[in-house]
Amino acid sequence: MEGNNNKNGIYQLKMLVNGVLHFHFSANKIPLHETKYANALIDYKENKKSKDIYYRCHRLPGFNAGKYVQFFNDGFFEVKEDKMTSIEIEALDYTGNYSRKKIVVRGQKRYLPPLPYHDYYVKRTINNVFKTYFIELKIPKGAIYQNIPLRYHELKETRKETFSRIHGVHHEYEPLHKDLFLSVRSGIIPDYLKEKAFISACNQEGKFVNFGERWLSIQ
């Protein structure tokens, strides 16, 4: 938008399908306790990778925000085979400047791809526990916005700075609505270091990111 320096995105967004409003977002008044739903309103993965903001014009199953987002049929619509469907997107800023884009798509027959390989299927409507001998991951009910096929693997590498095995738990591109709880079994840690022990992630530069928490002894 011309003259728009708002890093949080646009003020209003509409999507019409064959002239029918399917999606309407307005940032006029968003309750503080619902601001975390912003993670499910955008393409979270793309935002983490590029910092760009792409709005979802459909509702994820766990998205239960208030009236500032309105959906018709959860934003989904049918594109029939060999039929033309008109889609119109309109974006506005706070002062009324707007940008409008209209496209026409033709339906083609496609089959849904199978679920990717996964180690555990996480359901958003229940409390989930993924457990191996070395880790335990608790995902509370309502922590995720949609069911996900969870990936896990144990890395073969070792680091002299660590007292546990190194684990790969899913990825960082899944939006969360609640905290998850991760426990990692360690090797022998000297008593004088236990109060300094913490769970960390390793970023792309190979540096540790401290996630904190505390040392627990399990008998």
C-alpha positions as CSV (number, residue, x, y, z in Angstrom):
1,M,0.0,0.0,0.0
2,E,1.3,3.5,-0.8
3,G,2.6,5.2,2.3
4,N,1.9,2.2,4.5
5,N,4.7,1.4,7.0
6,N,2.6,-0.9,9.1
7,K,4.8,-4.0,9.7
8,N,1.8,-5.9,11.1
9,G,0.1,-6.0,7.7
10,I,-3.1,-4.5,6.2
11,Y,-6.2,-3.1,7.9
12,Q,-8.8,-5.0,6.0
13,L,-8.9,-7.9,3.6
14,K,-11.8,-9.3,1.6
15,M,-12.1,-12.4,-0.6
16,L,-15.2,-12.7,-2.9
17,V,-15.9,-15.9,-4.9
18,N,-18.3,-15.4,-7.8
19,G,-19.4,-12.2,-6.1
20,V,-20.1,-13.9,-2.7
21,L,-18.0,-12.8,0.3
22,H,-16.1,-15.8,1.7
23,F,-13.6,-14.0,3.9
24,H,-13.4,-10.7,5.6
25,F,-10.7,-9.5,8.1
26,S,-10.7,-6.2,9.8
27,A,-8.2,-5.0,12.4
28,N,-10.5,-2.4,13.8
29,K,-10.6,-3.9,17.3
30,I,-8.8,-7.1,18.3
31,P,-9.1,-8.2,21.9
32,L,-5.8,-8.7,23.6
33,H,-6.5,-12.3,24.6
34,E,-7.1,-13.2,20.9
35,T,-3.9,-11.7,19.4
36,K,-2.2,-15.1,19.4
37,Y,-4.6,-16.2,16.7
38,A,-2.6,-14.1,14.3
39,N,-0.3,-17.1,13.9
40,A,-3.1,-19.0,12.3
41,L,-4.4,-16.1,10.3
42,I,-1.2,-15.9,8.2
43,D,1.0,-18.4,6.4
44,Y,3.2,-19.0,9.4
45,K,5.8,-21.1,7.7
46,E,6.4,-18.5,4.9
47,N,6.5,-15.7,7.5
48,K,9.2,-17.6,9.5
49,K,11.2,-18.2,6.3
50,S,11.0,-14.9,4.5
51,K,9.3,-12.5,7.0
52,D,6.6,-11.8,4.4
53,I,3.0,-11.8,5.4
54,Y,0.5,-13.9,3.4
55,Y,-3.0,-14.1,4.8
56,R,-5.0,-17.3,4.9
57,C,-8.4,-16.7,3.5
58,H,-9.7,-19.9,5.0
59,R,-10.1,-21.0,8.6
60,L,-7.9,-23.5,10.3
61,P,-10.0,-25.9,12.5
62,G,-8.6,-24.5,15.7
63,F,-9.0,-20.8,14.8
64,N,-11.8,-19.5,17.0
65,A,-11.2,-15.7,17.0
66,G,-14.0,-13.2,17.4
67,K,-15.9,-11.0,15.0
68,Y,-12.8,-9.3,13.4
69,V,-12.6,-12.3,11.1
70,Q,-15.6,-13.5,9.2
71,F,-15.9,-16.6,7.1
72,F,-18.5,-18.1,4.7
73,N,-18.1,-21.9,4.6
74,D,-14.8,-21.4,6.5
75,G,-13.4,-19.7,3.4
76,F,-13.5,-22.8,1.3
77,F,-15.3,-23.0,-2.1
78,E,-15.8,-25.6,-4.8
79,V,-14.1,-25.2,-8.2
80,K,-15.9,-27.6,-10.5
81,E,-14.1,-29.5,-13.2
82,D,-13.9,-27.5,-16.5
83,K,-15.9,-24.6,-14.9
84,M,-14.6,-21.0,-14.4
85,T,-14.6,-19.5,-11.0
86,S,-14.0,-15.8,-10.3
87,I,-11.9,-14.8,-7.2
88,E,-11.5,-11.2,-6.2
89,I,-9.2,-10.0,-3.4
90,E,-9.5,-6.5,-2.0
91,A,-7.0,-5.1,0.6
92,L,-7.4,-1.7,2.4
93,D,-5.2,0.3,4.7
94,Y,-6.5,2.5,7.6
95,T,-6.9,5.6,5.5
96,G,-9.0,3.9,2.8
97,N,-6.4,3.3,0.2
98,Y,-7.1,0.0,-1.5
99,S,-5.7,-2.5,-3.9
100,R,-7.9,-5.0,-5.8
101,K,-7.0,-8.1,-7.8
102,K,-9.3,-10.4,-9.7
103,I,-8.4,-13.8,-11.2
104,V,-10.4,-16.5,-12.9
105,V,-9.5,-20.2,-12.4
106,R,-10.7,-23.3,-14.2
107,G,-11.2,-26.5,-12.3
108,Q,-9.1,-29.6,-13.1
109,K,-9.5,-33.0,-11.6
110,R,-6.9,-33.7,-9.0
111,Y,-6.4,-36.3,-6.2
112,L,-5.5,-35.4,-2.7
113,P,-1.9,-36.4,-1.9
114,P,-1.3,-38.9,0.9
115,L,-0.1,-37.9,4.3
116,P,3.7,-37.5,4.5
117,Y,5.7,-40.0,6.4
118,H,5.3,-39.4,10.1
119,D,6.1,-41.0,13.5
120,Y,3.0,-39.9,15.4
121,Y,-0.3,-38.3,14.3
122,V,-1.2,-35.4,16.6
123,K,-4.9,-34.5,17.1
124,R,-5.7,-31.0,18.2
125,T,-8.9,-32.0,20.2
126,I,-7.1,-34.3,22.7
127,N,-4.1,-34.3,24.9
128,N,-1.2,-35.9,23.1
129,V,2.0,-37.6,24.4
130,F,4.8,-38.7,22.1
131,K,7.3,-40.8,24.1
132,T,10.6,-42.7,23.4
133,Y,13.2,-43.8,25.9
134,F,15.1,-40.5,25.5
135,I,12.4,-37.9,25.2
136,E,8.8,-37.1,26.1
137,L,6.7,-34.5,24.3
138,K,3.3,-33.4,25.7
139,I,1.0,-31.5,23.3
140,P,-2.0,-30.3,25.2
141,K,-5.5,-30.1,23.8
142,G,-5.9,-27.0,21.7
143,A,-2.2,-26.3,21.4
144,I,-2.2,-26.7,17.6
145,Y,-4.6,-25.3,15.1
146,Q,-4.9,-28.5,13.0
147,N,-4.0,-32.1,13.1
148,I,-0.4,-32.7,12.2
149,P,1.8,-35.7,11.2
150,L,4.6,-35.3,13.7
151,R,8.2,-36.1,12.6
152,Y,10.9,-37.3,15.0
153,H,14.5,-38.5,14.5
154,E,17.5,-39.0,16.6
155,L,20.7,-37.4,15.2
156,K,23.8,-39.5,15.0
157,E,26.1,-36.6,15.7
158,T,27.4,-35.8,19.2
159,R,28.5,-32.5,20.7
160,K,31.1,-32.1,23.5
161,E,28.9,-29.3,25.0
162,T,25.9,-31.7,25.5
163,F,25.0,-34.3,28.1
164,S,22.2,-35.9,26.1
165,R,21.6,-37.3,22.7
166,I,20.6,-34.8,20.0
167,H,16.9,-35.0,18.8
168,G,15.0,-33.7,15.8
169,V,11.4,-33.0,16.8
170,H,9.2,-31.9,13.9
171,H,10.1,-28.3,12.7
172,E,9.7,-24.7,13.7
173,Y,7.1,-23.8,11.1
174,E,4.0,-25.0,12.9
175,P,1.9,-22.2,14.6
176,L,1.1,-22.9,18.3
177,H,-1.7,-21.6,20.4
178,K,-0.4,-23.1,23.7
179,D,3.0,-24.1,25.1
180,L,4.3,-27.7,24.5
181,F,6.2,-29.6,27.2
182,L,9.4,-31.4,26.3
183,S,11.5,-33.6,28.6
184,V,14.9,-35.0,27.5
185,R,16.8,-37.8,29.2
186,S,20.4,-37.0,29.8
187,G,23.6,-38.9,30.5
188,I,25.5,-38.4,33.8
189,I,25.8,-34.8,34.7
190,P,28.1,-33.7,37.6
191,D,26.2,-32.4,40.6
192,Y,27.8,-28.9,40.3
193,L,26.5,-28.5,36.8
194,K,22.9,-29.7,37.3
195,E,21.5,-26.3,38.3
196,K,23.0,-24.9,35.1
197,A,21.5,-27.7,32.9
198,F,19.0,-26.6,30.2
199,I,17.3,-27.8,27.1
200,S,18.4,-26.0,24.0
201,A,17.8,-25.9,20.3
202,C,20.5,-25.6,17.7
203,N,20.0,-22.9,15.1
204,Q,21.1,-22.9,11.5
205,E,24.4,-21.3,12.5
206,G,25.1,-24.2,14.8
207,K,24.6,-22.0,17.9
208,F,22.6,-23.1,21.0
209,V,19.4,-21.3,21.9
210,N,18.5,-21.7,25.6
211,F,15.0,-22.8,26.3
212,G,15.6,-22.9,30.0
213,E,13.5,-24.9,32.5
214,R,15.0,-27.0,35.3
215,W,16.8,-30.3,36.0
216,L,14.6,-33.1,37.3
217,S,15.9,-36.4,38.8
218,I,13.9,-39.5,37.9
219,Q,14.3,-42.5,40.1
